[in-house]
Amino acid sequence: MLILDKEKIIKSLQDLPEKTTIEEAMERLYLLAKIEKGIKQANEGQFISHEEAKEKMKKWLK
């Protein structure tokens, strides 16, 4: 489970428009969690090269 700093969560929610839905707030927090997870994985060396990504995309886009 990924743990986010409370300050990052609060800042992310404060950046939403004054009138917003719960769904929009949840989507914002979900996106923040995914970004943080990606950064953590990259810092730990868990990534693929650009060339590997292009090869995977070729298979998916057939």
C-alpha positions, -999 to +999 in steps of 0.1 A: +000+000+000+013+034-010+013+060+018+009+097+007+019+127+027-012+144+042+001+177+029+001+164-007-034+151-003-047+184+011-029+204-016-043+183-043-078+187-030-074+225-025-065+228-062-099+215-072-126+241-082-147+254-054-177+235-067-167+199-074-180+164-071-168+137-048-160+117-079-137+144-092-119+145-058-115+108-058-101+108-093-076+135-083-065+115-053-063+083-074-042+101-100-019+114-073-014+079-059-006+065-093+020+093-100+036+087-066+037+049-072+053+055-106+080+078-091+087+052-064+091+024-090+114+046-111+135+054-082+138+017-074+148+009-109+115-008-118+110+005-153+114-005-189+133+013-216+117+035-242+125+009-269+109-018-248+078+004-244+076+010-282+078-028-288+050-034-264+029-007-280+034-022-314+019-055-301-011-037-285-019-015-314-022-043-341 
